[in-house]
Amino acid sequence: MFNYILTGIVFGVFNGLISRISLKFAINKSDKIFYSVWLLGIFYRLVFLVAAVVYLKYKNSIMIVPFALSLIFSQFIFELKPIKKNGPQRDS
């Protein structure tokens, strides 16, 4: 079971970093580019989660829930700190 939790955390950190880097790239771009990157990021994470769960299902693994929960939680950690627009300036 620990292997599945650790694997979920590793893949979640990888996906969270990809999302964070892509949003940092798109934050100062036009709204069309920003929302396209944002929507593609959500879709990418959803497709990755479904593909991983289907893969584990066909391997007859009963550890789908710990893997999925650790994957989702480790991706969520990267969303806790907001990305600020215009660098260190405040958006007030």
PDB file of N, CA, C and O in Angstrom, chain B, residues numbered from 101:
ATOM      1  N   MET B 101       0.832  -1.197   0.000  1.00  0.00           N
ATOM      2  CA  MET B 101       0.000   0.000   0.000  1.00  0.00           C
ATOM      3  C   MET B 101       0.875   1.259   0.000  1.00  0.00           C
ATOM      4  O   MET B 101       0.543   2.248  -0.653  1.00  0.00           O
ATOM      5  N   PHE B 102       1.989   1.218   0.730  1.00  0.00           N
ATOM      6  CA  PHE B 102       2.861   2.384   0.801  1.00  0.00           C
ATOM      7  C   PHE B 102       3.417   2.730  -0.575  1.00  0.00           C
ATOM      8  O   PHE B 102       3.626   3.903  -0.884  1.00  0.00           O
ATOM      9  N   ASN B 103       3.657   1.710  -1.404  1.00  0.00           N
ATOM     10  CA  ASN B 103       4.160   1.958  -2.760  1.00  0.00           C
ATOM     11  C   ASN B 103       3.176   2.787  -3.565  1.00  0.00           C
ATOM     12  O   ASN B 103       3.576   3.686  -4.304  1.00  0.00           O
ATOM     13  N   TYR B 104       1.881   2.487  -3.425  1.00  0.00           N
ATOM     14  CA  TYR B 104       0.867   3.210  -4.182  1.00  0.00           C
ATOM     15  C   TYR B 104       0.722   4.647  -3.688  1.00  0.00           C
ATOM     16  O   TYR B 104       0.525   5.565  -4.483  1.00  0.00           O
ATOM     17  N   ILE B 105       0.818   4.837  -2.383  1.00  0.00           N
ATOM     18  CA  ILE B 105       0.744   6.196  -1.836  1.00  0.00           C
ATOM     19  C   ILE B 105       1.946   7.012  -2.301  1.00  0.00           C
ATOM     20  O   ILE B 105       1.793   8.158  -2.721  1.00  0.00           O
ATOM     21  N   LEU B 106       3.131   6.430  -2.227  1.00  0.00           N
ATOM     22  CA  LEU B 106       4.342   7.128  -2.657  1.00  0.00           C
ATOM     23  C   LEU B 106       4.309   7.431  -4.154  1.00  0.00           C
ATOM     24  O   LEU B 106       4.708   8.515  -4.580  1.00  0.00           O
ATOM     25  N   THR B 107       3.835   6.477  -4.946  1.00  0.00           N
ATOM     26  CA  THR B 107       3.712   6.702  -6.385  1.00  0.00           C
ATOM     27  C   THR B 107       2.710   7.815  -6.675  1.00  0.00           C
ATOM     28  O   THR B 107       2.953   8.651  -7.546  1.00  0.00           O
ATOM     29  N   GLY B 108       1.600   7.836  -5.965  1.00  0.00           N
ATOM     30  CA  GLY B 108       0.611   8.899  -6.131  1.00  0.00           C
ATOM     31  C   GLY B 108       1.184  10.265  -5.782  1.00  0.00           C
ATOM     32  O   GLY B 108       0.913  11.250  -6.468  1.00  0.00           O
ATOM     33  N   ILE B 109       1.975  10.324  -4.717  1.00  0.00           N
ATOM     34  CA  ILE B 109       2.597  11.592  -4.321  1.00  0.00           C
ATOM     35  C   ILE B 109       3.592  12.063  -5.378  1.00  0.00           C
ATOM     36  O   ILE B 109       3.622  13.244  -5.721  1.00  0.00           O
ATOM     37  N   VAL B 110       4.401  11.147  -5.891  1.00  0.00           N
ATOM     38  CA  VAL B 110       5.393  11.526  -6.906  1.00  0.00           C
ATOM     39  C   VAL B 110       4.707  12.056  -8.160  1.00  0.00           C
ATOM     40  O   VAL B 110       5.084  13.108  -8.677  1.00  0.00           O
ATOM     41  N   PHE B 111       3.697  11.329  -8.652  1.00  0.00           N
ATOM     42  CA  PHE B 111       2.987  11.786  -9.840  1.00  0.00           C
ATOM     43  C   PHE B 111       2.204  13.068  -9.574  1.00  0.00           C
ATOM     44  O   PHE B 111       2.093  13.915 -10.461  1.00  0.00           O
ATOM     45  N   GLY B 112       1.663  13.223  -8.375  1.00  0.00           N
ATOM     46  CA  GLY B 112       0.942  14.439  -8.023  1.00  0.00           C
ATOM     47  C   GLY B 112       1.845  15.657  -7.979  1.00  0.00           C
ATOM     48  O   GLY B 112       1.470  16.732  -8.448  1.00  0.00           O
ATOM     49  N   VAL B 113       3.038  15.489  -7.415  1.00  0.00           N
ATOM     50  CA  VAL B 113       4.005  16.595  -7.387  1.00  0.00           C
ATOM     51  C   VAL B 113       4.410  16.966  -8.810  1.00  0.00           C
ATOM     52  O   VAL B 113       4.501  18.146  -9.148  1.00  0.00           O
ATOM     53  N   PHE B 114       4.652  15.957  -9.639  1.00  0.00           N
ATOM     54  CA  PHE B 114       4.997  16.215 -11.040  1.00  0.00           C
ATOM     55  C   PHE B 114       3.882  16.987 -11.744  1.00  0.00           C
ATOM     56  O   PHE B 114       4.150  17.973 -12.431  1.00  0.00           O
ATOM     57  N   ASN B 115       2.640  16.548 -11.578  1.00  0.00           N
ATOM     58  CA  ASN B 115       1.511  17.246 -12.214  1.00  0.00           C
ATOM     59  C   ASN B 115       1.298  18.631 -11.623  1.00  0.00           C
ATOM     60  O   ASN B 115       0.975  19.571 -12.348  1.00  0.00           O
ATOM     61  N   GLY B 116       1.476  18.766 -10.314  1.00  0.00           N
ATOM     62  CA  GLY B 116       1.324  20.075  -9.691  1.00  0.00           C
ATOM     63  C   GLY B 116       2.369  21.067 -10.175  1.00  0.00           C
ATOM     64  O   GLY B 116       2.064  22.239 -10.396  1.00  0.00           O
ATOM     65  N   LEU B 117       3.609  20.598 -10.341  1.00  0.00           N
ATOM     66  CA  LEU B 117       4.659  21.474 -10.864  1.00  0.00           C
ATOM     67  C   LEU B 117       4.366  21.899 -12.299  1.00  0.00           C
ATOM     68  O   LEU B 117       4.555  23.063 -12.652  1.00  0.00           O
ATOM     69  N   ILE B 118       3.911  20.972 -13.120  1.00  0.00           N
ATOM     70  CA  ILE B 118       3.557  21.323 -14.500  1.00  0.00           C
ATOM     71  C   ILE B 118       2.462  22.373 -14.514  1.00  0.00           C
ATOM     72  O   ILE B 118       2.543  23.342 -15.269  1.00  0.00           O
ATOM     73  N   SER B 119       1.436  22.195 -13.686  1.00  0.00           N
ATOM     74  CA  SER B 119       0.338  23.171 -13.631  1.00  0.00           C
ATOM     75  C   SER B 119       0.829  24.529 -13.147  1.00  0.00           C
ATOM     76  O   SER B 119       0.481  25.562 -13.720  1.00  0.00           O
ATOM     77  N   ARG B 120       1.627  24.525 -12.103  1.00  0.00           N
ATOM     78  CA  ARG B 120       2.120  25.796 -11.529  1.00  0.00           C
ATOM     79  C   ARG B 120       2.994  26.541 -12.523  1.00  0.00           C
ATOM     80  O   ARG B 120       2.842  27.751 -12.687  1.00  0.00           O
ATOM     81  N   ILE B 121       3.910  25.841 -13.193  1.00  0.00           N
ATOM     82  CA  ILE B 121       4.796  26.489 -14.156  1.00  0.00           C
ATOM     83  C   ILE B 121       4.010  27.030 -15.342  1.00  0.00           C
ATOM     84  O   ILE B 121       4.280  28.133 -15.818  1.00  0.00           O
ATOM     85  N   SER B 122       3.039  26.257 -15.819  1.00  0.00           N
ATOM     86  CA  SER B 122       2.256  26.728 -16.965  1.00  0.00           C
ATOM     87  C   SER B 122       1.390  27.931 -16.586  1.00  0.00           C
ATOM     88  O   SER B 122       1.228  28.845 -17.395  1.00  0.00           O
ATOM     89  N   LEU B 123       0.834  27.949 -15.378  1.00  0.00           N
ATOM     90  CA  LEU B 123       0.039  29.110 -14.965  1.00  0.00           C
ATOM     91  C   LEU B 123       0.916  30.338 -14.727  1.00  0.00           C
ATOM     92  O   LEU B 123       0.499  31.457 -15.025  1.00  0.00           O
ATOM     93  N   LYS B 124       2.120  30.148 -14.195  1.00  0.00           N
ATOM     94  CA  LYS B 124       3.030  31.283 -14.040  1.00  0.00           C
ATOM     95  C   LYS B 124       3.385  31.877 -15.396  1.00  0.00           C
ATOM     96  O   LYS B 124       3.517  33.093 -15.534  1.00  0.00           O
ATOM     97  N   PHE B 125       3.540  31.013 -16.397  1.00  0.00           N
ATOM     98  CA  PHE B 125       3.817  31.478 -17.744  1.00  0.00           C
ATOM     99  C   PHE B 125       2.640  32.284 -18.294  1.00  0.00           C
ATOM    100  O   PHE B 125       2.846  33.291 -18.972  1.00  0.00           O
ATOM    101  N   ALA B 126       1.412  31.852 -18.009  1.00  0.00           N
ATOM    102  CA  ALA B 126       0.232  32.442 -18.635  1.00  0.00           C
ATOM    103  C   ALA B 126      -0.390  33.573 -17.828  1.00  0.00           C
ATOM    104  O   ALA B 126      -1.319  34.214 -18.319  1.00  0.00           O
ATOM    105  N   ILE B 127       0.074  33.847 -16.621  1.00  0.00           N
ATOM    106  CA  ILE B 127      -0.595  34.822 -15.752  1.00  0.00           C
ATOM    107  C   ILE B 127      -0.560  36.238 -16.323  1.00  0.00           C
ATOM    108  O   ILE B 127      -1.522  36.983 -16.136  1.00  0.00           O
ATOM    109  N   ASN B 128       0.483  36.627 -16.993  1.00  0.00           N
ATOM    110  CA  ASN B 128       0.572  37.981 -17.538  1.00  0.00           C
ATOM    111  C   ASN B 128       0.218  38.051 -19.021  1.00  0.00           C
ATOM    112  O   ASN B 128       0.417  39.085 -19.659  1.00  0.00           O
ATOM    113  N   LYS B 129      -0.298  36.970 -19.564  1.00  0.00           N
ATOM    114  CA  LYS B 129      -0.706  36.947 -20.970  1.00  0.00           C
ATOM    115  C   LYS B 129      -2.154  37.409 -21.072  1.00  0.00           C
ATOM    116  O   LYS B 129      -2.773  37.760 -20.068  1.00  0.00           O
ATOM    117  N   SER B 130      -2.684  37.407 -22.277  1.00  0.00           N
ATOM    118  CA  SER B 130      -4.072  37.816 -22.478  1.00  0.00           C
ATOM    119  C   SER B 130      -5.013  36.808 -21.819  1.00  0.00           C
ATOM    120  O   SER B 130      -4.629  35.681 -21.507  1.00  0.00           O
ATOM    121  N   ASP B 131      -6.259  37.249 -21.616  1.00  0.00           N
ATOM    122  CA  ASP B 131      -7.247  36.382 -20.984  1.00  0.00           C
ATOM    123  C   ASP B 131      -7.483  35.103 -21.778  1.00  0.00           C
ATOM    124  O   ASP B 131      -7.685  34.035 -21.199  1.00  0.00           O
ATOM    125  N   LYS B 132      -7.457  35.211 -23.085  1.00  0.00           N
ATOM    126  CA  LYS B 132      -7.687  34.034 -23.925  1.00  0.00           C
ATOM    127  C   LYS B 132      -6.612  32.974 -23.680  1.00  0.00           C
ATOM    128  O   LYS B 132      -6.928  31.791 -23.555  1.00  0.00           O
ATOM    129  N   ILE B 133      -5.372  33.381 -23.613  1.00  0.00           N
ATOM    130  CA  ILE B 133      -4.271  32.438 -23.374  1.00  0.00           C
ATOM    131  C   ILE B 133      -4.341  31.899 -21.948  1.00  0.00           C
ATOM    132  O   ILE B 133      -4.171  30.699 -21.729  1.00  0.00           O
ATOM    133  N   PHE B 134      -4.589  32.775 -20.983  1.00  0.00           N
ATOM    134  CA  PHE B 134      -4.634  32.335 -19.588  1.00  0.00           C
ATOM    135  C   PHE B 134      -5.720  31.298 -19.364  1.00  0.00           C
ATOM    136  O   PHE B 134      -5.461  30.245 -18.782  1.00  0.00           O
ATOM    137  N   TYR B 135      -6.932  31.584 -19.817  1.00  0.00           N
ATOM    138  CA  TYR B 135      -8.024  30.633 -19.587  1.00  0.00           C
ATOM    139  C   TYR B 135      -7.863  29.360 -20.404  1.00  0.00           C
ATOM    140  O   TYR B 135      -8.345  28.305 -19.993  1.00  0.00           O
ATOM    141  N   SER B 136      -7.204  29.434 -21.540  1.00  0.00           N
ATOM    142  CA  SER B 136      -6.913  28.214 -22.303  1.00  0.00           C
ATOM    143  C   SER B 136      -5.940  27.327 -21.539  1.00  0.00           C
ATOM    144  O   SER B 136      -6.143  26.117 -21.443  1.00  0.00           O
ATOM    145  N   VAL B 137      -4.883  27.927 -20.995  1.00  0.00           N
ATOM    146  CA  VAL B 137      -3.902  27.166 -20.213  1.00  0.00           C
ATOM    147  C   VAL B 137      -4.555  26.606 -18.955  1.00  0.00           C
ATOM    148  O   VAL B 137      -4.306  25.458 -18.587  1.00  0.00           O
ATOM    149  N   TRP B 138      -5.375  27.394 -18.304  1.00  0.00           N
ATOM    150  CA  TRP B 138      -6.059  26.965 -17.093  1.00  0.00           C
ATOM    151  C   TRP B 138      -6.977  25.772 -17.371  1.00  0.00           C
ATOM    152  O   TRP B 138      -6.956  24.786 -16.634  1.00  0.00           O
ATOM    153  N   LEU B 139      -7.770  25.862 -18.418  1.00  0.00           N
ATOM    154  CA  LEU B 139      -8.693  24.788 -18.766  1.00  0.00           C
ATOM    155  C   LEU B 139      -7.945  23.530 -19.207  1.00  0.00           C
ATOM    156  O   LEU B 139      -8.324  22.420 -18.834  1.00  0.00           O
ATOM    157  N   LEU B 140      -6.897  23.696 -19.990  1.00  0.00           N
ATOM    158  CA  LEU B 140      -6.092  22.541 -20.405  1.00  0.00           C
ATOM    159  C   LEU B 140      -5.422  21.877 -19.206  1.00  0.00           C
ATOM    160  O   LEU B 140      -5.273  20.656 -19.179  1.00  0.00           O
ATOM    161  N   GLY B 141      -5.020  22.664 -18.224  1.00  0.00           N
ATOM    162  CA  GLY B 141      -4.419  22.094 -17.014  1.00  0.00           C
ATOM    163  C   GLY B 141      -5.403  21.245 -16.234  1.00  0.00           C
ATOM    164  O   GLY B 141      -5.053  20.161 -15.769  1.00  0.00           O
ATOM    165  N   ILE B 142      -6.623  21.721 -16.087  1.00  0.00           N
ATOM    166  CA  ILE B 142      -7.658  20.941 -15.402  1.00  0.00           C
ATOM    167  C   ILE B 142      -7.948  19.662 -16.175  1.00  0.00           C
ATOM    168  O   ILE B 142      -8.042  18.583 -15.591  1.00  0.00           O
ATOM    169  N   PHE B 143      -8.090  19.789 -17.487  1.00  0.00           N
ATOM    170  CA  PHE B 143      -8.384  18.627 -18.322  1.00  0.00           C
ATOM    171  C   PHE B 143      -7.231  17.628 -18.274  1.00  0.00           C
ATOM    172  O   PHE B 143      -7.465  16.422 -18.197  1.00  0.00           O
ATOM    173  N   TYR B 144      -5.998  18.108 -18.318  1.00  0.00           N
ATOM    174  CA  TYR B 144      -4.823  17.235 -18.258  1.00  0.00           C
ATOM    175  C   TYR B 144      -4.803  16.445 -16.954  1.00  0.00           C
ATOM    176  O   TYR B 144      -4.575  15.235 -16.965  1.00  0.00           O
ATOM    177  N   ARG B 145      -5.040  17.120 -15.832  1.00  0.00           N
ATOM    178  CA  ARG B 145      -5.009  16.426 -14.548  1.00  0.00           C
ATOM    179  C   ARG B 145      -6.126  15.399 -14.433  1.00  0.00           C
ATOM    180  O   ARG B 145      -5.929  14.320 -13.874  1.00  0.00           O
ATOM    181  N   LEU B 146      -7.299  15.734 -14.962  1.00  0.00           N
ATOM    182  CA  LEU B 146      -8.409  14.791 -14.934  1.00  0.00           C
ATOM    183  C   LEU B 146      -8.111  13.561 -15.792  1.00  0.00           C
ATOM    184  O   LEU B 146      -8.356  12.431 -15.369  1.00  0.00           O
ATOM    185  N   VAL B 147      -7.585  13.780 -16.989  1.00  0.00           N
ATOM    186  CA  VAL B 147      -7.243  12.662 -17.872  1.00  0.00           C
ATOM    187  C   VAL B 147      -6.152  11.799 -17.239  1.00  0.00           C
ATOM    188  O   VAL B 147      -6.216  10.572 -17.314  1.00  0.00           O
ATOM    189  N   PHE B 148      -5.160  12.420 -16.621  1.00  0.00           N
ATOM    190  CA  PHE B 148      -4.093  11.662 -15.977  1.00  0.00           C
ATOM    191  C   PHE B 148      -4.637  10.811 -14.834  1.00  0.00           C
ATOM    192  O   PHE B 148      -4.260   9.647 -14.697  1.00  0.00           O
ATOM    193  N   LEU B 149      -5.517  11.377 -14.015  1.00  0.00           N
ATOM    194  CA  LEU B 149      -6.093  10.633 -12.902  1.00  0.00           C
ATOM    195  C   LEU B 149      -6.900   9.441 -13.400  1.00  0.00           C
ATOM    196  O   LEU B 149      -6.764   8.336 -12.874  1.00  0.00           O
ATOM    197  N   VAL B 150      -7.738   9.655 -14.407  1.00  0.00           N
ATOM    198  CA  VAL B 150      -8.556   8.568 -14.951  1.00  0.00           C
ATOM    199  C   VAL B 150      -7.671   7.488 -15.572  1.00  0.00           C
ATOM    200  O   VAL B 150      -7.910   6.298 -15.369  1.00  0.00           O
ATOM    201  N   ALA B 151      -6.650   7.899 -16.328  1.00  0.00           N
ATOM    202  CA  ALA B 151      -5.749   6.925 -16.949  1.00  0.00           C
ATOM    203  C   ALA B 151      -5.013   6.102 -15.887  1.00  0.00           C
ATOM    204  O   ALA B 151      -4.852   4.892 -16.044  1.00  0.00           O
ATOM    205  N   ALA B 152      -4.573   6.743 -14.824  1.00  0.00           N
ATOM    206  CA  ALA B 152      -3.856   6.025 -13.766  1.00  0.00           C
ATOM    207  C   ALA B 152      -4.779   5.045 -13.047  1.00  0.00           C
ATOM    208  O   ALA B 152      -4.374   3.923 -12.743  1.00  0.00           O
ATOM    209  N   VAL B 153      -6.012   5.458 -12.774  1.00  0.00           N
ATOM    210  CA  VAL B 153      -6.954   4.577 -12.089  1.00  0.00           C
ATOM    211  C   VAL B 153      -7.335   3.400 -12.985  1.00  0.00           C
ATOM    212  O   VAL B 153      -7.427   2.269 -12.510  1.00  0.00           O
ATOM    213  N   VAL B 154      -7.555   3.653 -14.266  1.00  0.00           N
ATOM    214  CA  VAL B 154      -7.869   2.558 -15.195  1.00  0.00           C
ATOM    215  C   VAL B 154      -6.689   1.591 -15.298  1.00  0.00           C
ATOM    216  O   VAL B 154      -6.880   0.375 -15.320  1.00  0.00           O
ATOM    217  N   TYR B 155      -5.482   2.127 -15.361  1.00  0.00           N
ATOM    218  CA  TYR B 155      -4.292   1.279 -15.404  1.00  0.00           C
ATOM    219  C   TYR B 155      -4.209   0.389 -14.170  1.00  0.00           C
ATOM    220  O   TYR B 155      -3.940  -0.807 -14.285  1.00  0.00           O
ATOM    221  N   LEU B 156      -4.437   0.962 -12.995  1.00  0.00           N
ATOM    222  CA  LEU B 156      -4.383   0.176 -11.769  1.00  0.00           C
ATOM    223  C   LEU B 156      -5.512  -0.848 -11.710  1.00  0.00           C
ATOM    224  O   LEU B 156      -5.344  -1.937 -11.161  1.00  0.00           O
ATOM    225  N   LYS B 157      -6.659  -0.495 -12.277  1.00  0.00           N
ATOM    226  CA  LYS B 157      -7.792  -1.424 -12.276  1.00  0.00           C
ATOM    227  C   LYS B 157      -7.472  -2.661 -13.104  1.00  0.00           C
ATOM    228  O   LYS B 157      -7.784  -3.777 -12.690  1.00  0.00           O
ATOM    229  N   TYR B 158      -6.859  -2.480 -14.257  1.00  0.00           N
ATOM    230  CA  TYR B 158      -6.536  -3.611 -15.117  1.00  0.00           C
ATOM    231  C   TYR B 158      -5.345  -4.417 -14.609  1.00  0.00           C
ATOM    232  O   TYR B 158      -5.112  -5.530 -15.078  1.00  0.00           O
ATOM    233  N   LYS B 159      -4.609  -3.887 -13.683  1.00  0.00           N
ATOM    234  CA  LYS B 159      -3.538  -4.653 -13.041  1.00  0.00           C
ATOM    235  C   LYS B 159      -4.085  -5.413 -11.836  1.00  0.00           C
ATOM    236  O   LYS B 159      -3.327  -6.026 -11.084  1.00  0.00           O
ATOM    237  N   ASN B 160      -5.408  -5.370 -11.656  1.00  0.00           N
ATOM    238  CA  ASN B 160      -6.084  -6.031 -10.532  1.00  0.00           C
ATOM    239  C   ASN B 160      -5.557  -5.543  -9.195  1.00  0.00           C
ATOM    240  O   ASN B 160      -5.325  -6.327  -8.275  1.00  0.00           O
ATOM    241  N   SER B 161      -5.377  -4.257  -9.107  1.00  0.00           N
ATOM    242  CA  SER B 161      -4.864  -3.662  -7.884  1.00  0.00           C
ATOM    243  C   SER B 161      -6.024  -3.172  -7.029  1.00  0.00           C
ATOM    244  O   SER B 161      -6.961  -2.556  -7.537  1.00  0.00           O
ATOM    245  N   ILE B 162      -5.960  -3.444  -5.750  1.00  0.00           N
ATOM    246  CA  ILE B 162      -7.008  -2.974  -4.854  1.00  0.00           C
ATOM    247  C   ILE B 162      -6.616  -1.666  -4.170  1.00  0.00           C
ATOM    248  O   ILE B 162      -7.341  -1.168  -3.310  1.00  0.00           O
ATOM    249  N   MET B 163      -5.475  -1.118  -4.553  1.00  0.00           N
ATOM    250  CA  MET B 163      -4.974   0.091  -3.897  1.00  0.00           C
ATOM    251  C   MET B 163      -5.260   1.352  -4.716  1.00  0.00           C
ATOM    252  O   MET B 163      -4.460   2.287  -4.706  1.00  0.00           O
ATOM    253  N   ILE B 164      -6.369   1.387  -5.410  1.00  0.00           N
ATOM    254  CA  ILE B 164      -6.706   2.538  -6.240  1.00  0.00           C
ATOM    255  C   ILE B 164      -7.000   3.761  -5.371  1.00  0.00           C
ATOM    256  O   ILE B 164      -6.563   4.867  -5.690  1.00  0.00           O
ATOM    257  N   VAL B 165      -7.732   3.572  -4.282  1.00  0.00           N
ATOM    258  CA  VAL B 165      -8.141   4.703  -3.443  1.00  0.00           C
ATOM    259  C   VAL B 165      -6.941   5.404  -2.799  1.00  0.00           C
ATOM    260  O   VAL B 165      -6.861   6.630  -2.879  1.00  0.00           O
ATOM    261  N   PRO B 166      -6.002   4.689  -2.163  1.00  0.00           N
ATOM    262  CA  PRO B 166      -4.847   5.413  -1.597  1.00  0.00           C
ATOM    263  C   PRO B 166      -4.027   6.130  -2.662  1.00  0.00           C
ATOM    264  O   PRO B 166      -3.543   7.238  -2.429  1.00  0.00           O
ATOM    265  N   PHE B 167      -3.868   5.513  -3.824  1.00  0.00           N
ATOM    266  CA  PHE B 167      -3.130   6.152  -4.915  1.00  0.00           C
ATOM    267  C   PHE B 167      -3.833   7.423  -5.362  1.00  0.00           C
ATOM    268  O   PHE B 167      -3.204   8.476  -5.470  1.00  0.00           O
ATOM    269  N   ALA B 168      -5.139   7.334  -5.625  1.00  0.00           N
ATOM    270  CA  ALA B 168      -5.892   8.484  -6.121  1.00  0.00           C
ATOM    271  C   ALA B 168      -5.913   9.608  -5.093  1.00  0.00           C
ATOM    272  O   ALA B 168      -5.745  10.773  -5.451  1.00  0.00           O
ATOM    273  N   LEU B 169      -6.115   9.277  -3.830  1.00  0.00           N
ATOM    274  CA  LEU B 169      -6.165  10.326  -2.795  1.00  0.00           C
ATOM    275  C   LEU B 169      -4.814  11.017  -2.632  1.00  0.00           C
ATOM    276  O   LEU B 169      -4.760  12.241  -2.505  1.00  0.00           O
ATOM    277  N   SER B 170      -3.731  10.258  -2.635  1.00  0.00           N
ATOM    278  CA  SER B 170      -2.414  10.890  -2.498  1.00  0.00           C
ATOM    279  C   SER B 170      -2.075  11.714  -3.739  1.00  0.00           C
ATOM    280  O   SER B 170      -1.436  12.761  -3.625  1.00  0.00           O
ATOM    281  N   LEU B 171      -2.491  11.260  -4.916  1.00  0.00           N
ATOM    282  CA  LEU B 171      -2.271  12.026  -6.148  1.00  0.00           C
ATOM    283  C   LEU B 171      -3.014  13.355  -6.100  1.00  0.00           C
ATOM    284  O   LEU B 171      -2.437  14.405  -6.382  1.00  0.00           O
ATOM    285  N   ILE B 172      -4.283  13.308  -5.748  1.00  0.00           N
ATOM    286  CA  ILE B 172      -5.099  14.528  -5.698  1.00  0.00           C
ATOM    287  C   ILE B 172      -4.581  15.485  -4.630  1.00  0.00           C
ATOM    288  O   ILE B 172      -4.474  16.685  -4.883  1.00  0.00           O
ATOM    289  N   PHE B 173      -4.256  14.978  -3.441  1.00  0.00           N
ATOM    290  CA  PHE B 173      -3.793  15.841  -2.357  1.00  0.00           C
ATOM    291  C   PHE B 173      -2.462  16.502  -2.695  1.00  0.00           C
ATOM    292  O   PHE B 173      -2.273  17.687  -2.420  1.00  0.00           O
ATOM    293  N   SER B 174      -1.534  15.747  -3.291  1.00  0.00           N
ATOM    294  CA  SER B 174      -0.236  16.343  -3.600  1.00  0.00           C
ATOM    295  C   SER B 174      -0.330  17.348  -4.744  1.00  0.00           C
ATOM    296  O   SER B 174       0.489  18.264  -4.816  1.00  0.00           O
ATOM    297  N   GLN B 175      -1.309  17.204  -5.641  1.00  0.00           N
ATOM    298  CA  GLN B 175      -1.535  18.230  -6.661  1.00  0.00           C
ATOM    299  C   GLN B 175      -2.130  19.483  -6.026  1.00  0.00           C
ATOM    300  O   GLN B 175      -1.801  20.604  -6.415  1.00  0.00           O
ATOM    301  N   PHE B 176      -3.007  19.282  -5.046  1.00  0.00           N
ATOM    302  CA  PHE B 176      -3.691  20.396  -4.390  1.00  0.00           C
ATOM    303  C   PHE B 176      -2.724  21.277  -3.607  1.00  0.00           C
ATOM    304  O   PHE B 176      -2.972  22.475  -3.472  1.00  0.00           O
ATOM    305  N   ILE B 177      -1.643  20.729  -3.094  1.00  0.00           N
ATOM    306  CA  ILE B 177      -0.675  21.502  -2.311  1.00  0.00           C
ATOM    307  C   ILE B 177      -0.133  22.681  -3.116  1.00  0.00           C
ATOM    308  O   ILE B 177       0.111  23.754  -2.563  1.00  0.00           O
ATOM    309  N   PHE B 178       0.057  22.483  -4.427  1.00  0.00           N
ATOM    310  CA  PHE B 178       0.591  23.552  -5.267  1.00  0.00           C
ATOM    311  C   PHE B 178      -0.419  24.673  -5.502  1.00  0.00           C
ATOM    312  O   PHE B 178      -0.045  25.743  -5.982  1.00  0.00           O
ATOM    313  N   GLU B 179      -1.679  24.451  -5.175  1.00  0.00           N
ATOM    314  CA  GLU B 179      -2.703  25.471  -5.353  1.00  0.00           C
ATOM    315  C   GLU B 179      -2.907  26.324  -4.108  1.00  0.00           C
ATOM    316  O   GLU B 179      -3.659  27.298  -4.149  1.00  0.00           O
ATOM    317  N   LEU B 180      -2.261  25.984  -3.013  1.00  0.00           N
ATOM    318  CA  LEU B 180      -2.457  26.720  -1.771  1.00  0.00           C
ATOM    319  C   LEU B 180      -1.848  28.118  -1.808  1.00  0.00           C
ATOM    320  O   LEU B 180      -2.432  29.063  -1.278  1.00  0.00           O
ATOM    321  N   LYS B 181      -0.692  28.255  -2.423  1.00  0.00           N
ATOM    322  CA  LYS B 181      -0.048  29.555  -2.504  1.00  0.00           C
ATOM    323  C   LYS B 181      -0.456  30.202  -3.830  1.00  0.00           C
ATOM    324  O   LYS B 181      -0.175  29.655  -4.896  1.00  0.00           O
ATOM    325  N   PRO B 182      -1.113  31.357  -3.771  1.00  0.00           N
ATOM    326  CA  PRO B 182      -1.571  31.982  -5.016  1.00  0.00           C
ATOM    327  C   PRO B 182      -0.412  32.526  -5.862  1.00  0.00           C
ATOM    328  O   PRO B 182       0.626  32.940  -5.346  1.00  0.00           O
ATOM    329  N   ILE B 183      -0.629  32.509  -7.155  1.00  0.00           N
ATOM    330  CA  ILE B 183       0.329  33.105  -8.089  1.00  0.00           C
ATOM    331  C   ILE B 183      -0.081  34.560  -8.256  1.00  0.00           C
ATOM    332  O   ILE B 183      -1.215  34.847  -8.642  1.00  0.00           O
ATOM    333  N   LYS B 184       0.840  35.486  -7.967  1.00  0.00           N
ATOM    334  CA  LYS B 184       0.505  36.909  -8.052  1.00  0.00           C
ATOM    335  C   LYS B 184       0.804  37.452  -9.435  1.00  0.00           C
ATOM    336  O   LYS B 184       1.825  37.142 -10.048  1.00  0.00           O
ATOM    337  N   LYS B 185      -0.112  38.263  -9.898  1.00  0.00           N
ATOM    338  CA  LYS B 185       0.076  38.926 -11.178  1.00  0.00           C
ATOM    339  C   LYS B 185       0.988  40.128 -10.969  1.00  0.00           C
ATOM    340  O   LYS B 185       0.933  40.764  -9.917  1.00  0.00           O
ATOM    341  N   ASN B 186       1.818  40.446 -11.942  1.00  0.00           N
ATOM    342  CA  ASN B 186       2.738  41.586 -11.912  1.00  0.00           C
ATOM    343  C   ASN B 186       3.810  41.445 -10.831  1.00  0.00           C
ATOM    344  O   ASN B 186       4.228  42.439 -10.237  1.00  0.00           O
ATOM    345  N   GLY B 187       4.251  40.228 -10.579  1.00  0.00           N
ATOM    346  CA  GLY B 187       5.347  40.018  -9.642  1.00  0.00           C
ATOM    347  C   GLY B 187       4.982  40.327  -8.214  1.00  0.00           C
ATOM    348  O   GLY B 187       3.936  39.881  -7.743  1.00  0.00           O
ATOM    349  N   PRO B 188       5.823  41.090  -7.494  1.00  0.00           N
ATOM    350  CA  PRO B 188       5.582  41.307  -6.071  1.00  0.00           C
ATOM    351  C   PRO B 188       4.546  42.391  -5.785  1.00  0.00           C
ATOM    352  O   PRO B 188       4.232  42.629  -4.619  1.00  0.00           O
ATOM    353  N   GLN B 189       4.009  43.050  -6.798  1.00  0.00           N
ATOM    354  CA  GLN B 189       3.022  44.090  -6.552  1.00  0.00           C
ATOM    355  C   GLN B 189       1.735  43.452  -6.020  1.00  0.00           C
ATOM    356  O   GLN B 189       1.444  42.286  -6.287  1.00  0.00           O
ATOM    357  N   ARG B 190       0.985  44.238  -5.272  1.00  0.00           N
ATOM    358  CA  ARG B 190      -0.284  43.748  -4.711  1.00  0.00           C
ATOM    359  C   ARG B 190      -1.397  43.997  -5.711  1.00  0.00           C
ATOM    360  O   ARG B 190      -1.349  44.966  -6.469  1.00  0.00           O
ATOM    361  N   ASP B 191      -2.401  43.128  -5.717  1.00  0.00           N
ATOM    362  CA  ASP B 191      -3.530  43.252  -6.634  1.00  0.00           C
ATOM    363  C   ASP B 191      -4.717  43.953  -5.988  1.00  0.00           C
ATOM    364  O   ASP B 191      -5.862  43.600  -6.268  1.00  0.00           O
ATOM    365  N   SER B 192      -4.469  44.932  -5.137  1.00  0.00           N
ATOM    366  CA  SER B 192      -5.599  45.585  -4.453  1.00  0.00           C
ATOM    367  C   SER B 192      -5.999  46.874  -5.142  1.00  0.00           C
ATOM    368  O   SER B 192      -6.929  47.548  -4.699  1.00  0.00           O
TER     369      SER B 192
END
